[in-house]
Amino acid sequence: MTSIDDRIAALRTRQQDLQARMSSIESELEGHDAKDFEDMATEREGDEVLEDMGQSAQQELRMIEAALARADEGEYGFCVRCGTQIDEGRLDILPATPFCATCAAQVAAGG
């Protein structure tokens, strides 16, 4: 069983990793000097991949920041929807999850 302190430390480490990744992506997107059409087209394809990676990192970062805010409030590990304690196994897989498995399924189903 992983302690809450260990989970929070892991979330903070992941937060730092994502922030570094996003900074690297930003630098890469700003650092083009292609002169001809073929090089520009190749760079644009690469940019699309980088933009998708950046969006994914931003989404995960928002989830981590929300989880850390819940931890600061003493509410980490409890479902934001129903208030029940989130199963340890679920937190092992999705440490930033705001929902218990039941509520996550309901949210995914549109309820």
C-alpha positions as CSV (number, residue, x, y, z in Angstrom):
1,M,0.0,0.0,0.0
2,T,1.4,3.4,-1.0
3,S,1.1,6.2,1.5
4,I,-0.6,9.5,0.6
5,D,2.7,11.3,1.1
6,D,4.3,9.0,-1.4
7,R,1.5,9.5,-3.9
8,I,1.7,13.3,-3.5
9,A,5.5,13.2,-3.9
10,A,5.0,11.2,-7.1
11,L,2.4,13.7,-8.4
12,R,4.8,16.6,-7.7
13,T,7.6,14.8,-9.6
14,R,5.3,14.1,-12.5
15,Q,4.2,17.8,-12.4
16,Q,7.8,18.9,-12.7
17,D,8.4,16.4,-15.6
18,L,5.4,17.7,-17.5
19,Q,6.4,21.3,-17.0
20,A,9.8,20.6,-18.4
21,R,8.3,18.7,-21.3
22,M,6.0,21.6,-22.1
23,S,8.9,24.1,-22.0
24,S,10.9,21.9,-24.3
25,I,8.0,21.6,-26.7
26,E,7.5,25.4,-26.7
27,S,11.2,25.9,-27.5
28,E,11.0,23.4,-30.3
29,L,7.9,25.0,-31.8
30,E,9.5,28.5,-31.7
31,G,12.9,27.4,-33.1
32,H,12.2,26.9,-36.8
33,D,14.2,28.4,-39.6
34,A,13.2,26.4,-42.6
35,K,13.6,28.3,-45.9
36,D,12.1,26.1,-48.5
37,F,8.6,24.6,-48.9
38,E,9.6,21.0,-48.4
39,D,11.4,21.8,-45.1
40,M,8.5,23.9,-43.9
41,A,6.1,21.1,-44.7
42,T,8.2,18.6,-42.7
43,E,8.5,21.0,-39.8
44,R,4.7,21.5,-39.8
45,E,4.1,17.8,-39.5
46,G,6.5,17.7,-36.6
47,D,4.8,20.7,-35.1
48,E,1.4,18.9,-35.2
49,V,2.8,16.0,-33.2
50,L,4.5,18.4,-30.7
51,E,1.2,20.3,-30.3
52,D,-0.7,17.1,-29.6
53,M,1.9,16.1,-27.0
54,G,1.7,19.5,-25.5
55,Q,-2.1,19.4,-25.2
56,S,-1.9,16.0,-23.6
57,A,0.7,17.2,-21.1
58,Q,-1.4,20.3,-20.3
59,Q,-4.5,18.1,-19.6
60,E,-2.5,15.8,-17.4
61,L,-0.9,18.8,-15.6
62,R,-4.4,20.2,-14.9
63,M,-5.4,16.9,-13.4
64,I,-2.3,16.8,-11.2
65,E,-2.7,20.4,-10.1
66,A,-6.3,19.6,-9.1
67,A,-5.2,16.5,-7.2
68,L,-2.5,18.5,-5.4
69,A,-5.1,21.1,-4.5
70,R,-7.3,18.4,-3.0
71,A,-4.3,17.2,-1.1
72,D,-3.7,20.6,0.3
73,E,-7.4,20.7,1.5
74,G,-7.0,17.2,3.0
75,E,-9.4,15.7,0.5
76,Y,-7.0,13.7,-1.7
77,G,-8.1,10.1,-2.2
78,F,-11.8,10.9,-1.8
79,C,-14.3,11.1,-4.7
80,V,-15.2,14.7,-5.6
81,R,-18.6,13.5,-6.7
82,C,-19.9,11.2,-3.9
83,G,-17.2,11.6,-1.2
84,T,-16.3,8.0,-0.8
85,Q,-12.7,6.9,-0.4
86,I,-11.1,6.0,-3.8
87,D,-9.8,2.4,-3.9
88,E,-6.1,2.1,-3.4
89,G,-5.7,0.1,-6.6
90,R,-7.4,2.8,-8.6
91,L,-5.1,5.4,-7.1
92,D,-2.1,3.2,-8.0
93,I,-3.1,3.3,-11.6
94,L,-4.6,6.9,-11.8
95,P,-3.0,8.8,-8.9
96,A,-4.6,12.1,-10.0
97,T,-8.1,10.7,-10.4
98,P,-10.9,12.8,-8.8
99,F,-13.5,10.0,-9.0
100,C,-14.1,6.6,-7.5
101,A,-14.7,3.8,-10.1
102,T,-18.5,4.0,-9.8
103,C,-18.6,7.8,-10.4
104,A,-16.0,7.6,-13.1
105,A,-18.2,5.2,-15.0
106,Q,-21.2,7.4,-14.5
107,V,-19.3,10.5,-15.8
108,A,-18.0,8.5,-18.8
109,A,-21.6,7.4,-19.6
110,G,-22.7,11.1,-19.5
111,G,-24.4,10.9,-16.1
